[in-house]
Amino acid sequence: MARHGANCSKLSRTLVEATQMNGVLLILHLVLFSCPPIFALNSRAPTPLGSLKARPTAVHRPRSMDHFHRSRWRSIHLEQTEPIEWDRIEVSGPDVEDRGTLAQLARMSANAYATPGKSNWYTVDEAWNTSFPFGWEDPENGFRGHVFISSDNSTVVLSIKGTTLNGPTSKQDKFNDNLLFSCCCARVDISWVFRKVCDCYRKSFRCDNTCLTKALVEESLFYSVGVRLVNDLLFLYPTADLWLVGHSLGGALAALLGTTFGLPAVAFEAPGERLAAQRLHLPLPKPPLDSFLPAITHVYHNADPIPQGTCTGVASLCAQGGFALETRCHLGKNVVFDVVDKLGWKVDLRTHVIKRVITEVLEGNDIEWEPGRSVPQAKADTDCVDCFKWDFGEFGPGDGEDLIEAGL
């Protein structure tokens, strides 16, 4: 036991020198050396999942992840389609029709922005009081959050941080936001004074697809880091159910990773990520399986313009802050709370914060949001089109059209 303690102490001293993946390395160390968990406030719980409810959830997973990544590589670099074999698997996923479960997952999503003991850390059900951080050691590493583990290790929840407006991760957060959710490199119009995130604009609302794909694949660090993190968690917990959650940018990343691995994901107030999935060339089941939606649930309210793709245009608060959040189409299904009618809210960017979702929508009332339902019915985006005024194609390298159109 003394030897274990020495190893744990040594690990603690070297945390600041670890890589951005050291949250996972920490878990591995705990498994190998039986170190006590960092944040285990109460190890006893009435049931393994506490107040969270699970239900059978069908997912489609690629039979081989190597084949999945090879197919994606061929699509990106050779513009070739390689068929993938998919397996339909039933797993235990979160009960997204239970408001208490959504509230707990929202609390975990909020905690991705915080550290235990701070005033902005939300108490979660005692069954989930064991958690491990990732990405907090490098102050400029924007991909961070916490891993929550159920009391019996049967379920693991990866909570991914969203955008922080003021802080060490803000620059990386904004870059990934604008890369993933803008129509073309965060170029709103010629008056846009903020930095564009790629050079794919080809004049008169034309945007080069090959350039966009290259930019997302090479520059979207958050998605790539997330893939490695999920791989490590699946290795460490091979028999556990893995759920992905997050708020805003974190929710969209959870959805993209859930689509990649065939895992349940719940995203709160997230921008539309369907276009990003296409640009990342994520393979999806083909007919007849394409009618089966991924186990992705988007939870948002109709006073938040971000998930609805309406915080757009140079006069919007998003644009004034340097964000081009233009997409609105989501993967999976949407649970939309009508707070405008039921609570009298006005459409306002300030309602985007996760705190209001938790305290006023999910926990603060006993409203019947739909007849006989405490949670609105989940529905898929139908006939949803992103960036309708843009023409996407193969237009070749740019030749300074930005400067020409601006009169420079």
Secondary structure, 3 states (H helix, E strand, C coil): CHHHHHHHHHHHHHHHHCCCCHHHHHHHHHHHHCCCCCEECCCCCCCCCCCCCEEEEEEEEECCHHHHHHHHHHHHHCCCCCCCCEEEEEEEEECCCCHHHHHHHHHHHHHCCCCCCCCCCCCCCHHHCEEEEECCCCCCCCCCEEEEECCCCCEEEEEECCCCCCCCCHHHHHHHHHHHHCCCCCCCCCCCCCCCCCCCECCCCEEEHHHHHHHHHHHCHHHHHHHHHHHHHHHHCCCCEEEEEEECHHHHHHHHHHHHHCCCEEEECCCCCHHHHHHCCCCCCCCCHHHCCCCEEEEEECCCCCCCCCCCCCCCHHHHCCCCCCCCCCCCEEEEECHHHHCCCCCCHHHHCHHHHHHHHHCCCCCCCECCECCCCCEECCCCCCCCCCEEECCCCCCCHHHHHCCC
